[in-house]
């Protein structure tokens, strides 16, 4: 059952607007193009590798603490050590 309240026209208008927006170049595309024109390829490769290493470091840190939580008995609280500083 179709309603003649203009909703079909509104939907078509919205679809056209979405198509126009999707066809436009986004800010990310412009930023990427500018970075490629300013930063040499070798430098970009090093930065990408460094970013990957940072993520791997975070993963190893998280894995360490997850492992500690798994190994710790549920009823035992972690102990604290007091260190006196003079």
Secondary structure, 3 states (H helix, E strand, C coil): CCCCCCHHHHHHHHHHHHHHHHHCCCHHHHHHHHHHHHCCHHHHHHHHHHHHHHHHHHHHHHHHHHHHHHHCCCCCCCCCCCCCCC
